Each structure stands twice: as structure tokens, then as C-alpha cells.
């Protein structure tokens, strides 16, 4: 099920990392995922019971990125 949040809320939500980039619903691989994804770093934040959990410790790093973030080795 796709995340459905108020458009005004989506306008003000931002990634809690230092760059504070906007968030989009879903992921590039799964636009219907119950997550918000950062448009800059690619971290995905869960949405539980309609509430975005914007904690860096709860974020899922992208599988791969140009700067190597998200790779374990």
C-alpha cells in the first residue's frame, strides 16, 4: 500500500541528515512501499500507522550509491 500523507506535510518534511533534502513516497524500485525516501542520500524512512519515522537509526541505506554509502565492504 502506498503512503498517503497530506501534501502540505510532504512539502515541509525533509531528511534528518545534514543536507535536509526533500523526501518522496516509496522507493525507486517500489513506488508503493510504505517508506519516505530522501531525494539526495537515498535513505528510506519507514511510515508506521501513517506516521513517518524520521530517525536516522531507523533509516535503510540504499543498496548502492555513487559515494559508496550503504556498502558494507
OpenMM code with the backbone's topology and positions (N, CA, C; nanometers):
from openmm import Vec3, app, unit

residues = "UNK UNK UNK UNK UNK UNK UNK UNK UNK UNK UNK UNK UNK UNK UNK UNK UNK UNK UNK UNK UNK UNK UNK UNK UNK UNK UNK UNK UNK UNK UNK UNK UNK UNK UNK UNK UNK UNK UNK UNK UNK UNK UNK UNK UNK UNK UNK UNK UNK UNK UNK UNK UNK UNK UNK UNK UNK UNK UNK UNK UNK UNK UNK UNK UNK UNK UNK UNK UNK UNK UNK UNK UNK".split()
positions = [
    Vec3(0.0839, -0.1180, 0.0000),
    Vec3(0.0000, 0.0000, 0.0000),
    Vec3(0.0884, 0.1243, 0.0000),
    Vec3(0.0567, 0.2185, -0.0819),
    Vec3(0.1355, 0.3404, -0.0938),
    Vec3(0.1088, 0.4340, 0.0242),
    Vec3(0.2110, 0.5089, 0.0612),
    Vec3(0.1993, 0.6076, 0.1677),
    Vec3(0.1101, 0.7216, 0.1191),
    Vec3(0.0148, 0.7599, 0.2025),
    Vec3(-0.0699, 0.8738, 0.1697),
    Vec3(-0.0607, 0.9751, 0.2830),
    Vec3(0.0167, 1.0816, 0.2603),
    Vec3(0.0322, 1.1874, 0.3582),
    Vec3(-0.0183, 1.3174, 0.2988),
    Vec3(-0.0609, 1.4068, 0.3846),
    Vec3(-0.1092, 1.5373, 0.3425),
    Vec3(-0.0015, 1.6068, 0.2568),
    Vec3(-0.0400, 1.6607, 0.1412),
    Vec3(0.0590, 1.7290, 0.0550),
    Vec3(0.1313, 1.8434, 0.1251),
    Vec3(0.0635, 1.9141, 0.2148),
    Vec3(0.1302, 2.0219, 0.2881),
    Vec3(0.2368, 1.9666, 0.3814),
    Vec3(0.2110, 1.8518, 0.4413),
    Vec3(0.3103, 1.7875, 0.5260),
    Vec3(0.4306, 1.7442, 0.4422),
    Vec3(0.4040, 1.6853, 0.3265),
    Vec3(0.5137, 1.6421, 0.2385),
    Vec3(0.6005, 1.7607, 0.1958),
    Vec3(0.5410, 1.8785, 0.1820),
    Vec3(0.6168, 1.9979, 0.1435),
    Vec3(0.7179, 2.0396, 0.2496),
    Vec3(0.6889, 2.0084, 0.3767),
    Vec3(0.7795, 2.0538, 0.4821),
    Vec3(0.8693, 1.9430, 0.5381),
    Vec3(0.8357, 1.8171, 0.5118),
    Vec3(0.9202, 1.7078, 0.5604),
    Vec3(1.0536, 1.7076, 0.4860),
    Vec3(1.1600, 1.6770, 0.5593),
    Vec3(1.2930, 1.6701, 0.4985),
    Vec3(1.3732, 1.5606, 0.5675),
    Vec3(1.4725, 1.5123, 0.4983),
    Vec3(1.5624, 1.4113, 0.5534),
    Vec3(1.6330, 1.4697, 0.6760),
    Vec3(1.6438, 1.3934, 0.7847),
    Vec3(1.7086, 1.4453, 0.9045),
    Vec3(1.8621, 1.4489, 0.8979),
    Vec3(1.9198, 1.4068, 0.7851),
    Vec3(2.0652, 1.4166, 0.7718),
    Vec3(2.1044, 1.5624, 0.7505),
    Vec3(2.2322, 1.5891, 0.7466),
    Vec3(2.2816, 1.7272, 0.7374),
    Vec3(2.2365, 1.8022, 0.6125),
    Vec3(2.2064, 1.7310, 0.5028),
    Vec3(2.1675, 1.8016, 0.3803),
    Vec3(2.0204, 1.8446, 0.3793),
    Vec3(1.9357, 1.7837, 0.4655),
    Vec3(1.7935, 1.8201, 0.4781),
    Vec3(1.7204, 1.8235, 0.3444),
    Vec3(1.7453, 1.7253, 0.2604),
    Vec3(1.6815, 1.7188, 0.1285),
    Vec3(1.5350, 1.6771, 0.1417),
    Vec3(1.4529, 1.7120, 0.0425),
    Vec3(1.3116, 1.6705, 0.0440),
    Vec3(1.2981, 1.5185, 0.0369),
    Vec3(1.1819, 1.4709, 0.0773),
    Vec3(1.1506, 1.3286, 0.0751),
    Vec3(1.0430, 1.3008, -0.0287),
    Vec3(1.0437, 1.1789, -0.0828),
    Vec3(0.9379, 1.1359, -0.1748),
    Vec3(0.8821, 1.0044, -0.1220),
    Vec3(0.7610, 0.9732, -0.1611),
    Vec3(0.6994, 0.8488, -0.1142),
    Vec3(0.7531, 0.7301, -0.1931),
    Vec3(0.7596, 0.6157, -0.1265),
    Vec3(0.8069, 0.4941, -0.1917),
    Vec3(0.9566, 0.4951, -0.2150),
    Vec3(1.0006, 0.3979, -0.2936),
    Vec3(1.1407, 0.3883, -0.3337),
    Vec3(1.1459, 0.3821, -0.4852),
    Vec3(1.2629, 0.4047, -0.5452),
    Vec3(1.2708, 0.3907, -0.6915),
    Vec3(1.2311, 0.2508, -0.7388),
    Vec3(1.2653, 0.1482, -0.6620),
    Vec3(1.2323, 0.0109, -0.7009),
    Vec3(1.0872, -0.0250, -0.6707),
    Vec3(1.0291, 0.0376, -0.5685),
    Vec3(0.8919, 0.0061, -0.5280),
    Vec3(0.8189, 0.1346, -0.4882),
    Vec3(0.7559, 0.2014, -0.5845),
    Vec3(0.6867, 0.3276, -0.5559),
    Vec3(0.5717, 0.3130, -0.4566),
    Vec3(0.5246, 0.1908, -0.4316),
    Vec3(0.4141, 0.1686, -0.3381),
    Vec3(0.4617, 0.1283, -0.1985),
    Vec3(0.5912, 0.1291, -0.1746),
    Vec3(0.6430, 0.0910, -0.0432),
    Vec3(0.6004, 0.1925, 0.0622),
    Vec3(0.5814, 0.1453, 0.1854),
    Vec3(0.5422, 0.2317, 0.2965),
    Vec3(0.6641, 0.2978, 0.3591),
    Vec3(0.7327, 0.3771, 0.2786),
    Vec3(0.8513, 0.4490, 0.3234),
    Vec3(0.8549, 0.5856, 0.2577),
    Vec3(0.9364, 0.6733, 0.3156),
    Vec3(0.9705, 0.8008, 0.2536),
    Vec3(1.1182, 0.7942, 0.2213),
    Vec3(1.1561, 0.8315, 0.1005),
    Vec3(1.2941, 0.8203, 0.0553),
    Vec3(1.3527, 0.9585, 0.0300),
    Vec3(1.4747, 0.9795, 0.0788),
    Vec3(1.5441, 1.1063, 0.0594),
    Vec3(1.5835, 1.1216, -0.0875),
    Vec3(1.5593, 1.2391, -0.1414),
    Vec3(1.5920, 1.2648, -0.2811),
    Vec3(1.7412, 1.2897, -0.3015),
    Vec3(1.8174, 1.3031, -0.1919),
    Vec3(1.9604, 1.3264, -0.2036),
    Vec3(2.0417, 1.2021, -0.1666),
    Vec3(2.0295, 1.1565, -0.0425),
    Vec3(2.1139, 1.0456, 0.0038),
    Vec3(2.0524, 0.9082, -0.0240),
    Vec3(1.9218, 0.9024, -0.0506),
    Vec3(1.8566, 0.7762, -0.0827),
    Vec3(1.8131, 0.6933, 0.0362),
    Vec3(1.8357, 0.7433, 0.1587),
    Vec3(1.7888, 0.6690, 0.2757),
    Vec3(1.6367, 0.6582, 0.2708),
    Vec3(1.5844, 0.5438, 0.3167),
    Vec3(1.4400, 0.5215, 0.3232),
    Vec3(1.3974, 0.5160, 0.4692),
    Vec3(1.2962, 0.5953, 0.5012),
    Vec3(1.2440, 0.6032, 0.6376),
    Vec3(1.1065, 0.5381, 0.6412),
    Vec3(1.0827, 0.4493, 0.7389),
    Vec3(0.9541, 0.3801, 0.7440),
    Vec3(0.8392, 0.4735, 0.7809),
    Vec3(0.7205, 0.4369, 0.7350),
    Vec3(0.5974, 0.5037, 0.7758),
    Vec3(0.5149, 0.3966, 0.8454),
    Vec3(0.4920, 0.4157, 0.9746),
    Vec3(0.4190, 0.3165, 1.0548),
    Vec3(0.2873, 0.3759, 1.1017),
    Vec3(0.1788, 0.3108, 1.0681),
    Vec3(0.0447, 0.3573, 1.1048),
    Vec3(0.0221, 0.5015, 1.0612),
    Vec3(0.0749, 0.5371, 0.9434),
    Vec3(0.0561, 0.6707, 0.8883),
    Vec3(0.1481, 0.7766, 0.9451),
    Vec3(0.2446, 0.7361, 1.0295),
    Vec3(0.3361, 0.8315, 1.0924),
    Vec3(0.4778, 0.8072, 1.0411),
    Vec3(0.5391, 0.9088, 0.9756),
    Vec3(0.6775, 0.8939, 0.9297),
    Vec3(0.7731, 0.8844, 1.0487),
    Vec3(0.8626, 0.7864, 1.0440),
    Vec3(0.9633, 0.7684, 1.1488),
    Vec3(1.0945, 0.8235, 1.0923),
    Vec3(1.1183, 0.9516, 1.1165),
    Vec3(1.2344, 1.0188, 1.0575),
    Vec3(1.3529, 1.0178, 1.1536),
    Vec3(1.3956, 0.8977, 1.1877),
    Vec3(1.5124, 0.8774, 1.2729),
    Vec3(1.6216, 0.8118, 1.1890),
    Vec3(1.7397, 0.8699, 1.1919),
    Vec3(1.8489, 0.8162, 1.1108),
    Vec3(1.8768, 0.6708, 1.1471),
    Vec3(1.8636, 0.6357, 1.2750),
    Vec3(1.8871, 0.4974, 1.3185),
    Vec3(1.7844, 0.4002, 1.2606),
    Vec3(1.6685, 0.4473, 1.2207),
    Vec3(1.5631, 0.3632, 1.1629),
    Vec3(1.5711, 0.3573, 1.0099),
    Vec3(1.6544, 0.4413, 0.9503),
    Vec3(1.6626, 0.4506, 0.8045),
    Vec3(1.7307, 0.3282, 0.7448),
    Vec3(1.6913, 0.2979, 0.6225),
    Vec3(1.7541, 0.1913, 0.5452),
    Vec3(1.8364, 0.2591, 0.4362),
    Vec3(1.9656, 0.2271, 0.4321),
    Vec3(2.0531, 0.2850, 0.3303),
    Vec3(2.0231, 0.2234, 0.1942),
    Vec3(2.0456, 0.3001, 0.0876),
    Vec3(2.0255, 0.2436, -0.0459),
    Vec3(2.1221, 0.1281, -0.0695),
    Vec3(2.0830, 0.0360, -0.1556),
    Vec3(2.1656, -0.0818, -0.1854),
    Vec3(2.3025, -0.0420, -0.2371),
    Vec3(2.3065, 0.0586, -0.3206),
    Vec3(2.4341, 0.1090, -0.3713),
    Vec3(2.4157, 0.2541, -0.4111),
    Vec3(2.5236, 0.3291, -0.3960),
    Vec3(2.5200, 0.4692, -0.4336),
    Vec3(2.6564, 0.5084, -0.4853),
    Vec3(2.6661, 0.6190, -0.5604),
    Vec3(2.7930, 0.6586, -0.6209),
    Vec3(2.9050, 0.6815, -0.5205),
    Vec3(2.8729, 0.7284, -0.3966),
    Vec3(2.9781, 0.7550, -0.2991),
    Vec3(3.0109, 0.6354, -0.2115),
    Vec3(2.9444, 0.5223, -0.2363),
    Vec3(2.9737, 0.4006, -0.1633),
    Vec3(2.8936, 0.3833, -0.0364),
    Vec3(2.8088, 0.4805, -0.0021),
    Vec3(2.7250, 0.4671, 0.1172),
    Vec3(2.6344, 0.3470, 0.1029),
    Vec3(2.6195, 0.2747, 0.2094),
    Vec3(2.5313, 0.1598, 0.2064),
    Vec3(2.6013, 0.0291, 0.1724),
    Vec3(2.7282, 0.0364, 0.1391),
    Vec3(2.8038, -0.0853, 0.1090),
    Vec3(2.8846, -0.1236, 0.2314),
    Vec3(2.8814, -0.2490, 0.2677),
    Vec3(2.9486, -0.2942, 0.3872),
    Vec3(3.0947, -0.3344, 0.3677),
    Vec3(3.1386, -0.3395, 0.2475),
    Vec3(3.2745, -0.3847, 0.2417),
    Vec3(3.3376, -0.3689, 0.1146),
] * unit.nanometer
topology = app.Topology()
chain = topology.addChain("A")
for resn in residues:
    res = topology.addResidue(resn, chain)
    for name in ("N", "CA", "C"):
        topology.addAtom(name, app.Element.getBySymbol(name[0]), res)
